Amino acid sequence: KYNLLRAEVASLKHNNKHNNNMMDAEKLYIQAINDASKSTFLHEHALAYELFGLFHFRKQPRNMQAALECTRKACTLYAQWGAVVKVQQIEDCIQSWRDHHVSNSGSSATTR
């Protein structure tokens, strides 16, 4: 839990234009995921993937592959834990991200 909290703090600092915090945040998210994978708490492992996916989306919304991979892993873990509503919430967010990405890609392609 501690590394996940540290990753979130580093992510917030990255959003405030401290670019050196981006790598710190990524490393901390990966450490939090690794730590959570060693525990028996599926929801903590899922949360770490979910937050890492959100970080990827905020960092580079045009390159959604990493965000989608993380959120899919989060959904798998939440489903194993039995959090069906949480899985649906994430799937709805993924669809919104895709819709947003497609609409932004389309508008930028037409303005070139």
N, C-alpha and C positions, 0 to 999 in steps of 0.2 A: 504494500500500500504506500509505503514511504516513497519509493521511486516513482510511482504513478503520480503522486502529489508533486514531487519535484519536477517531473516531466510537464505537468500542467503549468506550473509556475514558469518554467523555461519557455514554454509555448506562448504564454502571455507576454513575456518579455520580448520574444521574437516578433509577436504581432505589433509591439511598440517600437519596431525598427532596430532592435538589437540583433543583427544578423548572426553574430557568433553564438547566440543562444539557440539557433535553429538546430545545429549539430548536437548541442548538448541535449536538447529536447528529444531528438530522434534517438540518441543513445539511451536516454533515460526511459523512453517508452519501450524500447527493445528490452532493456533490463527489467522493467516492470512486467512485461509479457513473459519473459523467461522465469522470473520469480513466481509469478502467478501459476505458470504451468507446472511448477513443482508442488503446488499446494492442492488440496482437495476442494477448493472453493471455485467452482466453475464460473460463478457470477463475477468474481474478481478477474479471472482470466478473460472473460467476455468483455468486461468493462475496459480493461486495458487495450484490447483490440479495437473496441468501439471508439475510445478517445484518440487512439493513434490514427484511426481512419479519419476522424474529424480534423485532426492536426494536418494530415496530408491534404484533405480537401481545402482547408484554409490556406495552406502553404502554396499550393499550385492547383487552383481549381480547374485549369485547362487539362491537366494530366491527372485524370481521376483513377487510373488503374490501381495505384497503391491504396487509395482510399477505399475503393470497391473491394479489393482483396481483404483488407482489414475488417471492413464491416461484414463481409460474408463470413469470415472466421468468427466474428462476434456473434452473428446470427446462429451459426452452428452450435457454438458453446451455450448461448442462451437457450436454444431449443433443447439441448441435452439437459439443461438445468430445469426445463419445464416452463420457461418464461415466454409463452406463446404471444402474449400481447406485446412484449418488448421486441420480439422478432418482427411482428407486423409493423410496429413503429419504425424500426430501422429500415425495413423493406420499403415503407412509404417514403422515408427520407431519401433512400437510394433513388427511387423513381423521381422524386423532386429534383435531386441533383442532376439526374440524366436529362430531365426536361429542361432545366436551367442551362445545362451545358450545351444541349442541342440548340436552344434558342439563341444563346450567345455565339455559338459557332456559326450559325446561320446568318446572324446580323453582321458579324465581323467579316464573313466571306462576301457579303453583298456590298460592303463599304470599301473593299479593296479595289 
